[in-house]
Amino acid sequence: MFALLLVAALAAPAPTATPITPQHLLGLIRAKFRSHRPPPPYVVYTIERKQLTEQGYPDYANSYKEHIWLRSLDKAALSRRVYRSINRGQMTFERPAFNEDRDPGPPTADVFEAAPLHPHPISFVPTPEAQESALPVIGVVQTVGEFDYRVTNVETVGDQLHLTVLPIRDPDRNRLREIWADKATLELRKLVATDKLFILGTSEVYGVTFTITMGNLQGVPIVTDIHGVVGDGYTGDGSTVDYMFRDISFPETLPDWYFDPKTYAAREKDEPL
């Protein structure tokens, strides 16, 4: 009898693995990205902005390069314009952010984060990402859910997975439309997302489509390049714009005064290069 049972057990087919649904796949990609959060405490980088005029020529007046020292806790940043590669402009206070009336960023931004309900002034202090250590646990039950987007298509393109998604709710805030991720690791490689162009001095706002290229630095997912195309019938200068994030580093610390614009006038001799 024992021999018969053993033969039957050996002949039984192995259990079939449950296939991953498109929604579950998106949840896994998001969880992989969020596993690297929060970002490093400090981020130093150079952002280069290039745009075209309405006639399609390089718009040198509105194309520039800035060096930025950022504190991740509150997105406060010291910025200096770069002229002719070596000269620096005056110190200015910035708070880089997507979907705001200023340059997007930082390169360590949470690309899954919802857009703000309303534009924020530069004085607005965003809620910091959680920094506390995880509590000790005896057991873990992990679930992956997706409530912001519906996956409409998944295809394999070379070594990447390409997902097309639609927001389930709040399409103006849930801004992702396409996602490319490494097929083996699920690390983000590219995104198509919505953004906004604010015309300074007016109430005009136009929708923008951003194609965002992702990279990785010291195990941290980073935005490396953004190509933007303005829609909603906009035909002025800057209907096509590119942002490049370069010279990215994660210093262990930066002086506190970098993030207090009231001190800039008295710190000219200490200004960073």
N, C-alpha and C positions, 0 to 999 in steps of 0.2 A: 504493500500500500504506500509506504514512504517513497519507494522508487517511482511509482506512478504519479504521485503528487509532485515530485521533483521534476519529472519530465514535463508535466503539464505547466508547471511554473516557468520552466525554461522556454517552453513553446509559446507562452502568452506574449502578445505584442507589448512593447514599451508604451507607457502613456504618452499621448500626443501633447506637445506644449501648446498652451493657449496662445493664439496669435495676438499681437499687439494691435489694438485699434488705432486709427488715426488720432483720436482725441487723447488716448493714453500716450501715444508717441509725442504729441505736443507737450503734454504734461511732463514727460521725462526730459525733454529738451529744456523746458523752463527750469525744472528742478536742477539739471546739470549746471545751468548758468547761475542760478541762485546759490548753488553750493559754494561759490567763490565769494559770496557776500559776507560782511561788508567789504568795500574796497580798502586799499591801504590808506592810512590816516592822512598822508600828504601825497600830492601828485604834482609834478612839475612837467610842463610840456610847452611846445610851440604849436600854435594853430595858424595855418596859412589860409587865407580866404581869397579866392579868385572868382570874378564874375565877368559877364559879358554885357556890353551895352545893348540897347534896343536894336541896333543895326548889326549886332553879332561880332563886334570888335572887342578886344580886351578892355575892360573898364579899369584903368589904372587908378583912378581917383577913389574907387571903392574896393580895391584889392589891396590887401595888406597882410602883414605877419605880426603876431603878438606872442610874447613869451609870458607864460602864466604860472604862478605859484598858487596852488589850491589846497584848502583844508577840507577834507571830505566830510567832516562832521556836520558842517553847515553850508557847504559849497561856497564859502567866502574865498575870494581870490584877489591877489595882487597881479596887475597886468601892466606890461610895458610894451608899447609899439616898437617894432624893429624897423629901422631905416637903413637901407644899403648894407644889410647883413650884419653890421657891427654897431651902429649908433642906436641908442634907445630913447624913446619918448618919455614923457612924464609918467610917474606912477599913478595908476587909476585903480579904483576898487571895482571888481566885477563879481557876478554870481552866475557863471555859465549854466545854461539850462536849455533843454529842448522845449519847443512849443512856447517860447517866450520872445519878447521883443529885443533879443540880443543873440550873440553867436551861440550856437549849440555846444554842448559839452557837459561835463568833461569827458575825456576818452573812457573813463571808468564808469560812466553813467549806467543806471539800470535801464536797459533797453526795453524791458517788459513793464516798466512803470507807466501808469496811466497819465495822460496829459492833464494839466491843471484845469479846473472848471473855468477859471478866469485868469487873465494875465496877472502876474505878480510884480510889484515894484521890486527894484533891486535891493531894497531894504528888508524885504520879506525873508525870514529865516525858515528854511524847510525843516521838516521833522527829521532828525538824524536817524540813520539806519541803526538797527539793534546792534550793540557792541558787546553785550554781556556774554559770558561763557555759558554753554548749555548746562542745564541741571543734570545731575547724575540720574540714570534710569536703570531699571532692572530688566525691562524688556522693551522692545520697539515694535510697533505696528505701523508700517509706512503705507500711506495711500497717496496716489497721484491723481488729482482731479483737474479739470479745465472748465472754467466757468465764464471766461472772457471771450473766447474765440471758438468758432466752429470750423473744423478743417474740411475744406471742400475738395482737396486733391492732394495726393502724395505720389511723388515719382522719384526714382533713383536716377541721378545724373552723375555718372562717373563714380567718384568716391563720396558723393554727397547726397543727402536727402533734401528734396525740395517740397516744401509744404505751402499750399495756398490757403489762406485763412480769411474768415469774415468775422467781424465782431458780433457777439451775441447780443450785446447791449452797449450803449454809450459809444457809438461809432466815432464821435469826435474826440473821445478820450482814449479808447482802445485803438491804438494807431497802427498796429502791425497789419500787413497785408500779405507778405510773402516771407518765408524763412528758409534759409539753407543751413544745414548742419552736417557735420562730419558723420558719415554712416557708421563708423566704428565707435567713435567716442561721444557723439551727440554734441560736440562743441560747436557753437555758432560760427558760421563763416560769412554769411551775408544776410541782410534784411532789406525789405522794402517797407517803408513806414510813412505815415502822413505827418506833416508839420505845418507851420504857419509862417507867413511873411507879414510883418507889421510895417506899415508905411508910417515912419516917424512924423509926428506933427499932425496926423490925421487919424480918423477912426477906421480907415480902410484896412481890412485883413484879407489875405488871399491864401488859399490852400496850396501846400507844397508837397510834392512827392520826393522823399529822400530814399536813395539807394545807399545803404550803409555797409561798408566793408569792415569785417571784424578780424581781429588778430589776438595774439596772446603774448603777454610779457610777464615773466616770472610766475607763471601759473594764473595770472589775472586776465580775464577777457577784456579787451580794449577795442574801442572804435579807432580805426586807422584812417578811413577816408569816407567822405559823404559827397554824393552828387545830388544836387537838388534841382528840380524843375517846377517852376511856379505855374499853377493852373488858374481856374476861375476867370479866364479871359484876360489875365494880366499881360500887358505887352511892353512895360517900361524896362528900364535898365535893371539888370539882375534877374531876368527871367530864368537864367541858367546860372547856377552858383556851385562852387566846389570848396570843400573844407578838407584840409589835410592836417592830421595830428602827428607831430613828429617830435623827436628828442624826448620821449616820455621816460620819466624816472620816478621812483618812489623813495624819496629821502625819509630817513627815520624821524626827522624833526625839522621844523622851520620856526623862525622867530615869531612870537605872538603879534608883534607890531605889524607884520605883513598884512594882517587881517583886520586892522583898525585904521580906516582912512583918515581919522582925525590926527594921526601921528605922522602922516606922510610928509607934511611941510617941514617938520623938525628933523626928518630922517634922510634928507637929501644926500648927506655924505655916506650913509649906510645903504643906499639903494642897491638892490641886486642887479647884476649884469644880465 
